[in-house]
Structures are given as C-alpha cells and as structure tokens.
Amino acid sequence: MVVVVVIVVVVVVVVVVVVVVVMVVVVVVVVIVVVVVVVVVAATAAAIVVAAAAVVVVVIDHWSKTVLNRIMSDSYHDRAGRA
C-alpha cells in the first residue's frame, strides 16, 4: 500500500513539474513572439517615417527649384508688372 502511494505521489509530482515547464516554455515563446512583432512594427513605422521624410524633401527641393526660381526671377516680376 505504501509503495502505491509513493508511486502516485511521484507520478503527480512529475506531471506537475512537466506542466510547469511547459507553461514556462509557452510564456517564453509568447514573449519572444511579442518582442518580434513589436520590433517589426517599429521597423515598419520607422521605414514609413523615413519614406515620408524623403518625399517631403523631394517635394520641397522640387518646389524650391521651380516655384521659388520663378518668383525670384526678373521675368516673373516683369510679367507681374505688365499684368
């Protein structure tokens, strides 16, 4: 009878240890997945910000080369004076 009780206790302890280890592994995997997702989202957001900044720089550069040059040119002022 004592041997049966000891075997049952050992089996229960082993099952509990296995369940705890599996839970810890699952938590670690979930944390790793969350960190990876956060890093990917942050990298995507950074790429979008960089792309938007590049578009703004190109637009400002183009605007400065065209509109500002026309405004600052003498021919623009001459045409404005004639109008």
PDB file with SEQRES, HELIX, SHEET and CRYST1 records, atoms N, CA, C and O in Angstrom:
SEQRES   1 A   83  MET VAL VAL VAL VAL VAL ILE VAL VAL VAL VAL VAL VAL          
SEQRES   2 A   83  VAL VAL VAL VAL VAL VAL VAL VAL VAL MET VAL VAL VAL          
SEQRES   3 A   83  VAL VAL VAL VAL VAL ILE VAL VAL VAL VAL VAL VAL VAL          
SEQRES   4 A   83  VAL VAL ALA ALA THR ALA ALA ALA ILE VAL VAL ALA ALA          
SEQRES   5 A   83  ALA ALA VAL VAL VAL VAL VAL ILE ASP HIS TRP SER LYS          
SEQRES   6 A   83  THR VAL LEU ASN ARG ILE MET SER ASP SER TYR HIS ASP          
SEQRES   7 A   83  ARG ALA GLY ARG ALA                                          
HELIX    1 AA1 VAL A    2  TRP A   63  1                                  62    
HELIX    2 AA2 SER A   64  LEU A   68  3                                   5    
HELIX    3 AA3 ASN A   69  MET A   72  1                                   4    
HELIX    4 AA4 ASP A   74  ARG A   82  1                                   9    
CRYST1    1.000    1.000    1.000  90.00  90.00  90.00 P 1           1          
ATOM      1  N   MET A   1       0.827  -1.207   0.000  1.00  0.00           N  
ATOM      2  CA  MET A   1       0.000   0.000   0.000  1.00  0.00           C  
ATOM      3  C   MET A   1       0.866   1.263   0.000  1.00  0.00           C  
ATOM      4  O   MET A   1       0.570   2.228  -0.706  1.00  0.00           O  
ATOM      5  N   VAL A   2       1.920   1.246   0.787  1.00  0.00           N  
ATOM      6  CA  VAL A   2       2.813   2.407   0.866  1.00  0.00           C  
ATOM      7  C   VAL A   2       3.501   2.625  -0.485  1.00  0.00           C  
ATOM      8  O   VAL A   2       3.699   3.761  -0.916  1.00  0.00           O  
ATOM      9  N   VAL A   3       3.861   1.521  -1.146  1.00  0.00           N  
ATOM     10  CA  VAL A   3       4.531   1.629  -2.448  1.00  0.00           C  
ATOM     11  C   VAL A   3       3.600   2.289  -3.462  1.00  0.00           C  
ATOM     12  O   VAL A   3       4.053   3.115  -4.255  1.00  0.00           O  
ATOM     13  N   VAL A   4       2.331   1.951  -3.458  1.00  0.00           N  
ATOM     14  CA  VAL A   4       1.350   2.540  -4.378  1.00  0.00           C  
ATOM     15  C   VAL A   4       1.226   4.039  -4.112  1.00  0.00           C  
ATOM     16  O   VAL A   4       1.175   4.829  -5.054  1.00  0.00           O  
ATOM     17  N   VAL A   5       1.179   4.432  -2.861  1.00  0.00           N  
ATOM     18  CA  VAL A   5       1.063   5.853  -2.508  1.00  0.00           C  
ATOM     19  C   VAL A   5       2.316   6.614  -2.982  1.00  0.00           C  
ATOM     20  O   VAL A   5       2.213   7.711  -3.530  1.00  0.00           O  
ATOM     21  N   VAL A   6       3.488   6.020  -2.767  1.00  0.00           N  
ATOM     22  CA  VAL A   6       4.735   6.646  -3.192  1.00  0.00           C  
ATOM     23  C   VAL A   6       4.741   6.797  -4.718  1.00  0.00           C  
ATOM     24  O   VAL A   6       5.121   7.852  -5.226  1.00  0.00           O  
ATOM     25  N   ILE A   7       4.333   5.776  -5.446  1.00  0.00           N  
ATOM     26  CA  ILE A   7       4.296   5.833  -6.908  1.00  0.00           C  
ATOM     27  C   ILE A   7       3.324   6.921  -7.364  1.00  0.00           C  
ATOM     28  O   ILE A   7       3.642   7.688  -8.273  1.00  0.00           O  
ATOM     29  N   VAL A   8       2.165   6.998  -6.756  1.00  0.00           N  
ATOM     30  CA  VAL A   8       1.171   8.014  -7.124  1.00  0.00           C  
ATOM     31  C   VAL A   8       1.726   9.414  -6.857  1.00  0.00           C  
ATOM     32  O   VAL A   8       1.575  10.310  -7.687  1.00  0.00           O  
ATOM     33  N   VAL A   9       2.364   9.603  -5.710  1.00  0.00           N  
ATOM     34  CA  VAL A   9       2.942  10.910  -5.370  1.00  0.00           C  
ATOM     35  C   VAL A   9       4.032  11.273  -6.374  1.00  0.00           C  
ATOM     36  O   VAL A   9       4.089  12.414  -6.833  1.00  0.00           O  
ATOM     37  N   VAL A  10       4.895  10.326  -6.721  1.00  0.00           N  
ATOM     38  CA  VAL A  10       5.963  10.593  -7.687  1.00  0.00           C  
ATOM     39  C   VAL A  10       5.361  10.950  -9.046  1.00  0.00           C  
ATOM     40  O   VAL A  10       5.823  11.890  -9.692  1.00  0.00           O  
ATOM     41  N   VAL A  11       4.354  10.226  -9.482  1.00  0.00           N  
ATOM     42  CA  VAL A  11       3.709  10.495 -10.771  1.00  0.00           C  
ATOM     43  C   VAL A  11       3.069  11.891 -10.748  1.00  0.00           C  
ATOM     44  O   VAL A  11       3.193  12.643 -11.714  1.00  0.00           O  
ATOM     45  N   VAL A  12       2.398  12.231  -9.669  1.00  0.00           N  
ATOM     46  CA  VAL A  12       1.759  13.558  -9.572  1.00  0.00           C  
ATOM     47  C   VAL A  12       2.818  14.659  -9.597  1.00  0.00           C  
ATOM     48  O   VAL A  12       2.637  15.673 -10.271  1.00  0.00           O  
ATOM     49  N   VAL A  13       3.915  14.470  -8.874  1.00  0.00           N  
ATOM     50  CA  VAL A  13       4.984  15.471  -8.853  1.00  0.00           C  
ATOM     51  C   VAL A  13       5.589  15.615 -10.251  1.00  0.00           C  
ATOM     52  O   VAL A  13       5.833  16.733 -10.703  1.00  0.00           O  
ATOM     53  N   VAL A  14       5.831  14.508 -10.931  1.00  0.00           N  
ATOM     54  CA  VAL A  14       6.396  14.562 -12.281  1.00  0.00           C  
ATOM     55  C   VAL A  14       5.437  15.283 -13.225  1.00  0.00           C  
ATOM     56  O   VAL A  14       5.870  16.111 -14.027  1.00  0.00           O  
ATOM     57  N   VAL A  15       4.157  14.983 -13.141  1.00  0.00           N  
ATOM     58  CA  VAL A  15       3.164  15.634 -14.004  1.00  0.00           C  
ATOM     59  C   VAL A  15       3.128  17.142 -13.719  1.00  0.00           C  
ATOM     60  O   VAL A  15       3.084  17.944 -14.651  1.00  0.00           O  
ATOM     61  N   VAL A  16       3.145  17.522 -12.462  1.00  0.00           N  
ATOM     62  CA  VAL A  16       3.127  18.943 -12.104  1.00  0.00           C  
ATOM     63  C   VAL A  16       4.379  19.642 -12.636  1.00  0.00           C  
ATOM     64  O   VAL A  16       4.286  20.739 -13.187  1.00  0.00           O  
ATOM     65  N   VAL A  17       5.537  19.023 -12.478  1.00  0.00           N  
ATOM     66  CA  VAL A  17       6.782  19.609 -12.977  1.00  0.00           C  
ATOM     67  C   VAL A  17       6.724  19.757 -14.493  1.00  0.00           C  
ATOM     68  O   VAL A  17       7.122  20.795 -15.023  1.00  0.00           O  
ATOM     69  N   VAL A  18       6.243  18.753 -15.190  1.00  0.00           N  
ATOM     70  CA  VAL A  18       6.147  18.815 -16.652  1.00  0.00           C  
ATOM     71  C   VAL A  18       5.188  19.933 -17.069  1.00  0.00           C  
ATOM     72  O   VAL A  18       5.478  20.682 -18.001  1.00  0.00           O  
ATOM     73  N   VAL A  19       4.054  20.047 -16.386  1.00  0.00           N  
ATOM     74  CA  VAL A  19       3.082  21.095 -16.712  1.00  0.00           C  
ATOM     75  C   VAL A  19       3.694  22.480 -16.482  1.00  0.00           C  
ATOM     76  O   VAL A  19       3.519  23.376 -17.307  1.00  0.00           O  
ATOM     77  N   VAL A  20       4.404  22.659 -15.375  1.00  0.00           N  
ATOM     78  CA  VAL A  20       5.036  23.944 -15.078  1.00  0.00           C  
ATOM     79  C   VAL A  20       6.100  24.263 -16.130  1.00  0.00           C  
ATOM     80  O   VAL A  20       6.177  25.397 -16.602  1.00  0.00           O  
ATOM     81  N   VAL A  21       6.908  23.291 -16.497  1.00  0.00           N  
ATOM     82  CA  VAL A  21       7.937  23.520 -17.516  1.00  0.00           C  
ATOM     83  C   VAL A  21       7.300  23.894 -18.845  1.00  0.00           C  
ATOM     84  O   VAL A  21       7.773  24.813 -19.515  1.00  0.00           O  
ATOM     85  N   VAL A  22       6.248  23.210 -19.237  1.00  0.00           N  
ATOM     86  CA  VAL A  22       5.553  23.516 -20.493  1.00  0.00           C  
ATOM     87  C   VAL A  22       4.967  24.920 -20.435  1.00  0.00           C  
ATOM     88  O   VAL A  22       5.038  25.655 -21.420  1.00  0.00           O  
ATOM     89  N   MET A  23       4.390  25.306 -19.303  1.00  0.00           N  
ATOM     90  CA  MET A  23       3.835  26.656 -19.168  1.00  0.00           C  
ATOM     91  C   MET A  23       4.933  27.711 -19.280  1.00  0.00           C  
ATOM     92  O   MET A  23       4.740  28.739 -19.930  1.00  0.00           O  
ATOM     93  N   VAL A  24       6.074  27.467 -18.657  1.00  0.00           N  
ATOM     94  CA  VAL A  24       7.189  28.412 -18.741  1.00  0.00           C  
ATOM     95  C   VAL A  24       7.659  28.536 -20.180  1.00  0.00           C  
ATOM     96  O   VAL A  24       7.911  29.643 -20.654  1.00  0.00           O  
ATOM     97  N   VAL A  25       7.780  27.423 -20.876  1.00  0.00           N  
ATOM     98  CA  VAL A  25       8.208  27.453 -22.282  1.00  0.00           C  
ATOM     99  C   VAL A  25       7.198  28.232 -23.121  1.00  0.00           C  
ATOM    100  O   VAL A  25       7.591  29.030 -23.972  1.00  0.00           O  
ATOM    101  N   VAL A  26       5.915  28.015 -22.895  1.00  0.00           N  
ATOM    102  CA  VAL A  26       4.879  28.731 -23.646  1.00  0.00           C  
ATOM    103  C   VAL A  26       4.973  30.233 -23.373  1.00  0.00           C  
ATOM    104  O   VAL A  26       4.874  31.038 -24.300  1.00  0.00           O  
ATOM    105  N   VAL A  27       5.161  30.611 -22.121  1.00  0.00           N  
ATOM    106  CA  VAL A  27       5.282  32.033 -21.781  1.00  0.00           C  
ATOM    107  C   VAL A  27       6.507  32.641 -22.461  1.00  0.00           C  
ATOM    108  O   VAL A  27       6.430  33.748 -22.994  1.00  0.00           O  
ATOM    109  N   VAL A  28       7.632  31.933 -22.448  1.00  0.00           N  
ATOM    110  CA  VAL A  28       8.849  32.437 -23.094  1.00  0.00           C  
ATOM    111  C   VAL A  28       8.622  32.595 -24.592  1.00  0.00           C  
ATOM    112  O   VAL A  28       9.034  33.598 -25.175  1.00  0.00           O  
ATOM    113  N   VAL A  29       7.982  31.631 -25.217  1.00  0.00           N  
ATOM    114  CA  VAL A  29       7.711  31.716 -26.659  1.00  0.00           C  
ATOM    115  C   VAL A  29       6.782  32.891 -26.957  1.00  0.00           C  
ATOM    116  O   VAL A  29       6.997  33.619 -27.926  1.00  0.00           O  
ATOM    117  N   VAL A  30       5.763  33.079 -26.140  1.00  0.00           N  
ATOM    118  CA  VAL A  30       4.836  34.199 -26.345  1.00  0.00           C  
ATOM    119  C   VAL A  30       5.567  35.530 -26.196  1.00  0.00           C  
ATOM    120  O   VAL A  30       5.344  36.449 -26.984  1.00  0.00           O  
ATOM    121  N   VAL A  31       6.429  35.640 -25.202  1.00  0.00           N  
ATOM    122  CA  VAL A  31       7.202  36.879 -25.014  1.00  0.00           C  
ATOM    123  C   VAL A  31       8.099  37.131 -26.222  1.00  0.00           C  
ATOM    124  O   VAL A  31       8.192  38.261 -26.702  1.00  0.00           O  
ATOM    125  N   ILE A  32       8.757  36.086 -26.715  1.00  0.00           N  
ATOM    126  CA  ILE A  32       9.620  36.243 -27.888  1.00  0.00           C  
ATOM    127  C   ILE A  32       8.798  36.693 -29.098  1.00  0.00           C  
ATOM    128  O   ILE A  32       9.227  37.581 -29.835  1.00  0.00           O  
ATOM    129  N   VAL A  33       7.638  36.101 -29.309  1.00  0.00           N  
ATOM    130  CA  VAL A  33       6.781  36.476 -30.439  1.00  0.00           C  
ATOM    131  C   VAL A  33       6.337  37.931 -30.302  1.00  0.00           C  
ATOM    132  O   VAL A  33       6.349  38.677 -31.282  1.00  0.00           O  
ATOM    133  N   VAL A  34       5.948  38.337 -29.096  1.00  0.00           N  
ATOM    134  CA  VAL A  34       5.520  39.725 -28.882  1.00  0.00           C  
ATOM    135  C   VAL A  34       6.665  40.684 -29.160  1.00  0.00           C  
ATOM    136  O   VAL A  34       6.464  41.718 -29.797  1.00  0.00           O  
ATOM    137  N   VAL A  35       7.863  40.358 -28.691  1.00  0.00           N  
ATOM    138  CA  VAL A  35       9.029  41.225 -28.938  1.00  0.00           C  
ATOM    139  C   VAL A  35       9.298  41.323 -30.431  1.00  0.00           C  
ATOM    140  O   VAL A  35       9.567  42.412 -30.938  1.00  0.00           O  
ATOM    141  N   VAL A  36       9.231  40.204 -31.143  1.00  0.00           N  
ATOM    142  CA  VAL A  36       9.469  40.221 -32.589  1.00  0.00           C  
ATOM    143  C   VAL A  36       8.419  41.077 -33.290  1.00  0.00           C  
ATOM    144  O   VAL A  36       8.752  41.861 -34.179  1.00  0.00           O  
ATOM    145  N   VAL A  37       7.160  40.931 -32.899  1.00  0.00           N  
ATOM    146  CA  VAL A  37       6.091  41.726 -33.513  1.00  0.00           C  
ATOM    147  C   VAL A  37       6.310  43.208 -33.237  1.00  0.00           C  
ATOM    148  O   VAL A  37       6.147  44.032 -34.137  1.00  0.00           O  
ATOM    149  N   VAL A  38       6.673  43.556 -32.019  1.00  0.00           N  
ATOM    150  CA  VAL A  38       6.916  44.965 -31.684  1.00  0.00           C  
ATOM    151  C   VAL A  38       8.080  45.507 -32.505  1.00  0.00           C  
ATOM    152  O   VAL A  38       8.013  46.628 -33.008  1.00  0.00           O  
ATOM    153  N   VAL A  39       9.139  44.726 -32.642  1.00  0.00           N  
ATOM    154  CA  VAL A  39      10.291  45.178 -33.426  1.00  0.00           C  
ATOM    155  C   VAL A  39       9.904  45.362 -34.896  1.00  0.00           C  
ATOM    156  O   VAL A  39      10.304  46.343 -35.523  1.00  0.00           O  
ATOM    157  N   VAL A  40       9.132  44.429 -35.443  1.00  0.00           N  
ATOM    158  CA  VAL A  40       8.717  44.543 -36.841  1.00  0.00           C  
ATOM    159  C   VAL A  40       7.819  45.762 -37.034  1.00  0.00           C  
ATOM    160  O   VAL A  40       7.965  46.494 -38.012  1.00  0.00           O  
ATOM    161  N   VAL A  41       6.896  45.979 -36.110  1.00  0.00           N  
ATOM    162  CA  VAL A  41       6.014  47.147 -36.222  1.00  0.00           C  
ATOM    163  C   VAL A  41       6.816  48.437 -36.107  1.00  0.00           C  
ATOM    164  O   VAL A  41       6.581  49.388 -36.853  1.00  0.00           O  
ATOM    165  N   ALA A  42       7.765  48.469 -35.173  1.00  0.00           N  
ATOM    166  CA  ALA A  42       8.596  49.666 -35.014  1.00  0.00           C  
ATOM    167  C   ALA A  42       9.448  49.909 -36.262  1.00  0.00           C  
ATOM    168  O   ALA A  42       9.597  51.048 -36.704  1.00  0.00           O  
ATOM    169  N   ALA A  43       9.999  48.847 -36.821  1.00  0.00           N  
ATOM    170  CA  ALA A  43      10.809  48.997 -38.034  1.00  0.00           C  
ATOM    171  C   ALA A  43       9.947  49.464 -39.205  1.00  0.00           C  
ATOM    172  O   ALA A  43      10.382  50.292 -40.006  1.00  0.00           O  
ATOM    173  N   THR A  44       8.740  48.943 -39.306  1.00  0.00           N  
ATOM    174  CA  THR A  44       7.830  49.377 -40.372  1.00  0.00           C  
ATOM    175  C   THR A  44       7.468  50.845 -40.193  1.00  0.00           C  
ATOM    176  O   THR A  44       7.469  51.609 -41.158  1.00  0.00           O  
ATOM    177  N   ALA A  45       7.159  51.239 -38.968  1.00  0.00           N  
ATOM    178  CA  ALA A  45       6.833  52.645 -38.711  1.00  0.00           C  
ATOM    179  C   ALA A  45       8.025  53.542 -39.038  1.00  0.00           C  
ATOM    180  O   ALA A  45       7.858  54.612 -39.622  1.00  0.00           O  
ATOM    181  N   ALA A  46       9.215  53.110 -38.665  1.00  0.00           N  
ATOM    182  CA  ALA A  46      10.405  53.904 -38.967  1.00  0.00           C  
ATOM    183  C   ALA A  46      10.615  54.017 -40.476  1.00  0.00           C  
ATOM    184  O   ALA A  46      10.975  55.082 -40.976  1.00  0.00           O  
ATOM    185  N   ALA A  47      10.391  52.930 -41.193  1.00  0.00           N  
ATOM    186  CA  ALA A  47      10.537  52.964 -42.647  1.00  0.00           C  
ATOM    187  C   ALA A  47       9.512  53.908 -43.270  1.00  0.00           C  
ATOM    188  O   ALA A  47       9.828  54.636 -44.211  1.00  0.00           O  
ATOM    189  N   ILE A  48       8.289  53.899 -42.747  1.00  0.00           N  
ATOM    190  CA  ILE A  48       7.259  54.800 -43.267  1.00  0.00           C  
ATOM    191  C   ILE A  48       7.648  56.252 -42.999  1.00  0.00           C  
ATOM    192  O   ILE A  48       7.489  57.109 -43.868  1.00  0.00           O  
ATOM    193  N   VAL A  49       8.157  56.528 -41.798  1.00  0.00           N  
ATOM    194  CA  VAL A  49       8.572  57.898 -41.465  1.00  0.00           C  
ATOM    195  C   VAL A  49       9.720  58.342 -42.370  1.00  0.00           C  
ATOM    196  O   VAL A  49       9.727  59.469 -42.864  1.00  0.00           O  
ATOM    197  N   VAL A  50      10.685  57.455 -42.583  1.00  0.00           N  
ATOM    198  CA  VAL A  50      11.817  57.797 -43.452  1.00  0.00           C  
ATOM    199  C   VAL A  50      11.339  58.041 -44.883  1.00  0.00           C  
ATOM    200  O   VAL A  50      11.781  58.986 -45.537  1.00  0.00           O  
ATOM    201  N   ALA A  51      10.438  57.188 -45.364  1.00  0.00           N  
ATOM    202  CA  ALA A  51       9.919  57.373 -46.727  1.00  0.00           C  
ATOM    203  C   ALA A  51       9.140  58.681 -46.834  1.00  0.00           C  
ATOM    204  O   ALA A  51       9.272  59.403 -47.822  1.00  0.00           O  
ATOM    205  N   ALA A  52       8.335  58.986 -45.831  1.00  0.00           N  
ATOM    206  CA  ALA A  52       7.582  60.237 -45.854  1.00  0.00           C  
ATOM    207  C   ALA A  52       8.526  61.440 -45.816  1.00  0.00           C  
ATOM    208  O   ALA A  52       8.305  62.430 -46.513  1.00  0.00           O  
ATOM    209  N   ALA A  53       9.566  61.349 -45.009  1.00  0.00           N  
ATOM    210  CA  ALA A  53      10.544  62.440 -44.946  1.00  0.00           C  
ATOM    211  C   ALA A  53      11.244  62.607 -46.290  1.00  0.00           C  
ATOM    212  O   ALA A  53      11.497  63.730 -46.728  1.00  0.00           O  
ATOM    213  N   ALA A  54      11.555  61.495 -46.937  1.00  0.00           N  
ATOM    214  CA  ALA A  54      12.198  61.574 -48.256  1.00  0.00           C  
ATOM    215  C   ALA A  54      11.267  62.226 -49.260  1.00  0.00           C  
ATOM    216  O   ALA A  54      11.708  63.040 -50.072  1.00  0.00           O  
ATOM    217  N   VAL A  55       9.993  61.883 -49.219  1.00  0.00           N  
ATOM    218  CA  VAL A  55       9.025  62.504 -50.133  1.00  0.00           C  
ATOM    219  C   VAL A  55       8.939  64.002 -49.861  1.00  0.00           C  
ATOM    220  O   VAL A  55       8.916  64.805 -50.794  1.00  0.00           O  
ATOM    221  N   VAL A  56       8.893  64.377 -48.589  1.00  0.00           N  
ATOM    222  CA  VAL A  56       8.833  65.803 -48.243  1.00  0.00           C  
ATOM    223  C   VAL A  56      10.074  66.530 -48.753  1.00  0.00           C  
ATOM    224  O   VAL A  56       9.974  67.625 -49.306  1.00  0.00           O  
ATOM    225  N   VAL A  57      11.236  65.921 -48.565  1.00  0.00           N  
ATOM    226  CA  VAL A  57      12.482  66.549 -49.035  1.00  0.00           C  
ATOM    227  C   VAL A  57      12.456  66.710 -50.545  1.00  0.00           C  
ATOM    228  O   VAL A  57      12.836  67.764 -51.056  1.00  0.00           O  
ATOM    229  N   VAL A  58      12.017  65.691 -51.269  1.00  0.00           N  
ATOM    230  CA  VAL A  58      11.969  65.777 -52.737  1.00  0.00           C  
ATOM    231  C   VAL A  58      10.976  66.848 -53.170  1.00  0.00           C  
ATOM    232  O   VAL A  58      11.260  67.625 -54.082  1.00  0.00           O  
ATOM    233  N   VAL A  59       9.823  66.896 -52.529  1.00  0.00           N  
ATOM    234  CA  VAL A  59       8.812  67.894 -52.894  1.00  0.00           C  
ATOM    235  C   VAL A  59       9.331  69.300 -52.616  1.00  0.00           C  
ATOM    236  O   VAL A  59       9.190  70.193 -53.452  1.00  0.00           O  
ATOM    237  N   ILE A  60       9.930  69.497 -51.451  1.00  0.00           N  
ATOM    238  CA  ILE A  60      10.466  70.827 -51.125  1.00  0.00           C  
ATOM    239  C   ILE A  60      11.585  71.194 -52.092  1.00  0.00           C  
ATOM    240  O   ILE A  60      11.671  72.337 -52.542  1.00  0.00           O  
ATOM    241  N   ASP A  61      12.429  70.241 -52.407  1.00  0.00           N  
ATOM    242  CA  ASP A  61      13.524  70.506 -53.345  1.00  0.00           C  
ATOM    243  C   ASP A  61      12.967  70.909 -54.715  1.00  0.00           C  
ATOM    244  O   ASP A  61      13.410  71.888 -55.317  1.00  0.00           O  
ATOM    245  N   HIS A  62      11.996  70.142 -55.188  1.00  0.00           N  
ATOM    246  CA  HIS A  62      11.390  70.460 -56.487  1.00  0.00           C  
ATOM    247  C   HIS A  62      10.711  71.824 -56.443  1.00  0.00           C  
ATOM    248  O   HIS A  62      10.859  72.624 -57.367  1.00  0.00           O  
ATOM    249  N   TRP A  63       9.976  72.088 -55.388  1.00  0.00           N  
ATOM    250  CA  TRP A  63       9.275  73.366 -55.253  1.00  0.00           C  
ATOM    251  C   TRP A  63      10.271  74.517 -55.226  1.00  0.00           C  
ATOM    252  O   TRP A  63      10.059  75.554 -55.855  1.00  0.00           O  
ATOM    253  N   SER A  64      11.358  74.320 -54.490  1.00  0.00           N  
ATOM    254  CA  SER A  64      12.338  75.404 -54.400  1.00  0.00           C  
ATOM    255  C   SER A  64      13.017  75.649 -55.746  1.00  0.00           C  
ATOM    256  O   SER A  64      13.384  76.782 -56.060  1.00  0.00           O  
ATOM    257  N   LYS A  65      13.185  74.603 -56.533  1.00  0.00           N  
ATOM    258  CA  LYS A  65      13.852  74.778 -57.833  1.00  0.00           C  
ATOM    259  C   LYS A  65      12.920  75.385 -58.871  1.00  0.00           C  
ATOM    260  O   LYS A  65      13.387  76.036 -59.806  1.00  0.00           O  
ATOM    261  N   THR A  66      11.630  75.190 -58.731  1.00  0.00           N  
ATOM    262  CA  THR A  66      10.704  75.687 -59.747  1.00  0.00           C  
ATOM    263  C   THR A  66      10.004  76.957 -59.283  1.00  0.00           C  
ATOM    264  O   THR A  66      10.216  78.021 -59.864  1.00  0.00           O  
ATOM    265  N   VAL A  67       9.201  76.868 -58.281  1.00  0.00           N  
ATOM    266  CA  VAL A  67       8.365  77.997 -57.864  1.00  0.00           C  
ATOM    267  C   VAL A  67       9.222  79.147 -57.361  1.00  0.00           C  
ATOM    268  O   VAL A  67       9.037  80.294 -57.767  1.00  0.00           O  
ATOM    269  N   LEU A  68      10.159  78.837 -56.477  1.00  0.00           N  
ATOM    270  CA  LEU A  68      10.983  79.920 -55.927  1.00  0.00           C  
ATOM    271  C   LEU A  68      11.829  80.573 -57.010  1.00  0.00           C  
ATOM    272  O   LEU A  68      12.011  81.791 -57.001  1.00  0.00           O  
ATOM    273  N   ASN A  69      12.345  79.786 -57.935  1.00  0.00           N  
ATOM    274  CA  ASN A  69      13.137  80.377 -59.020  1.00  0.00           C  
ATOM    275  C   ASN A  69      12.274  81.292 -59.888  1.00  0.00           C  
ATOM    276  O   ASN A  69      12.730  82.349 -60.324  1.00  0.00           O  
ATOM    277  N   ARG A  70      11.049  80.890 -60.133  1.00  0.00           N  
ATOM    278  CA  ARG A  70      10.155  81.756 -60.919  1.00  0.00           C  
ATOM    279  C   ARG A  70       9.830  83.035 -60.156  1.00  0.00           C  
ATOM    280  O   ARG A  70       9.803  84.123 -60.733  1.00  0.00           O  
ATOM    281  N   ILE A  71       9.587  82.897 -58.869  1.00  0.00           N  
ATOM    282  CA  ILE A  71       9.254  84.076 -58.070  1.00  0.00           C  
ATOM    283  C   ILE A  71      10.444  85.034 -58.025  1.00  0.00           C  
ATOM    284  O   ILE A  71      10.277  86.249 -58.132  1.00  0.00           O  
ATOM    285  N   MET A  72      11.626  84.486 -57.870  1.00  0.00           N  
ATOM    286  CA  MET A  72      12.804  85.332 -57.707  1.00  0.00           C  
ATOM    287  C   MET A  72      13.364  85.844 -59.037  1.00  0.00           C  
ATOM    288  O   MET A  72      14.204  86.744 -59.047  1.00  0.00           O  
ATOM    289  N   SER A  73      12.909  85.284 -60.147  1.00  0.00           N  
ATOM    290  CA  SER A  73      13.478  85.696 -61.440  1.00  0.00           C  
ATOM    291  C   SER A  73      12.924  87.056 -61.846  1.00  0.00           C  
ATOM    292  O   SER A  73      11.827  87.447 -61.446  1.00  0.00           O  
ATOM    293  N   ASP A  74      13.709  87.762 -62.647  1.00  0.00           N  
ATOM    294  CA  ASP A  74      13.272  89.074 -63.117  1.00  0.00           C  
ATOM    295  C   ASP A  74      12.089  88.958 -64.058  1.00  0.00           C  
ATOM    296  O   ASP A  74      11.203  89.812 -64.056  1.00  0.00           O  
ATOM    297  N   SER A  75      12.071  87.890 -64.872  1.00  0.00           N  
ATOM    298  CA  SER A  75      10.985  87.755 -65.837  1.00  0.00           C  
ATOM    299  C   SER A  75       9.645  87.617 -65.117  1.00  0.00           C  
ATOM    300  O   SER A  75       8.621  88.098 -65.603  1.00  0.00           O  
ATOM    301  N   TYR A  76       9.657  86.964 -63.970  1.00  0.00           N  
ATOM    302  CA  TYR A  76       8.413  86.842 -63.215  1.00  0.00           C  
ATOM    303  C   TYR A  76       7.946  88.232 -62.788  1.00  0.00           C  
ATOM    304  O   TYR A  76       6.765  88.554 -62.911  1.00  0.00           O  
ATOM    305  N   HIS A  77       8.865  89.053 -62.288  1.00  0.00           N  
ATOM    306  CA  HIS A  77       8.478  90.388 -61.838  1.00  0.00           C  
ATOM    307  C   HIS A  77       8.051  91.250 -63.024  1.00  0.00           C  
ATOM    308  O   HIS A  77       7.139  92.069 -62.909  1.00  0.00           O  
ATOM    309  N   ASP A  78       8.716  91.062 -64.163  1.00  0.00           N  
ATOM    310  CA  ASP A  78       8.318  91.811 -65.352  1.00  0.00           C  
ATOM    311  C   ASP A  78       6.902  91.449 -65.771  1.00  0.00           C  
ATOM    312  O   ASP A  78       6.084  92.319 -66.068  1.00  0.00           O  
ATOM    313  N   ARG A  79       6.625  90.139 -65.790  1.00  0.00           N  
ATOM    314  CA  ARG A  79       5.276  89.719 -66.173  1.00  0.00           C  
ATOM    315  C   ARG A  79       4.255  90.214 -65.167  1.00  0.00           C  
ATOM    316  O   ARG A  79       3.159  90.633 -65.541  1.00  0.00           O  
ATOM    317  N   ALA A  80       4.612  90.168 -63.893  1.00  0.00           N  
ATOM    318  CA  ALA A  80       3.674  90.644 -62.873  1.00  0.00           C  
ATOM    319  C   ALA A  80       3.440  92.140 -63.039  1.00  0.00           C  
ATOM    320  O   ALA A  80       2.332  92.627 -62.815  1.00  0.00           O  
ATOM    321  N   GLY A  81       4.511  92.888 -63.441  1.00  0.00           N  
ATOM    322  CA  GLY A  81       4.350  94.316 -63.628  1.00  0.00           C  
ATOM    323  C   GLY A  81       3.478  94.636 -64.824  1.00  0.00           C  
ATOM    324  O   GLY A  81       2.738  95.620 -64.822  1.00  0.00           O  
ATOM    325  N   ARG A  82       3.569  93.794 -65.853  1.00  0.00           N  
ATOM    326  CA  ARG A  82       2.772  94.033 -67.049  1.00  0.00           C  
ATOM    327  C   ARG A  82       1.312  93.665 -66.840  1.00  0.00           C  
ATOM    328  O   ARG A  82       0.422  94.245 -67.464  1.00  0.00           O  
ATOM    329  N   ALA A  83       1.069  92.701 -65.962  1.00  0.00           N  
ATOM    330  CA  ALA A  83      -0.299  92.242 -65.739  1.00  0.00           C  
ATOM    331  C   ALA A  83      -1.026  93.285 -64.924  1.00  0.00           C  
ATOM    332  O   ALA A  83      -2.204  93.114 -64.612  1.00  0.00           O  
TER     333      ALA A  83                                                      
END                                                                             
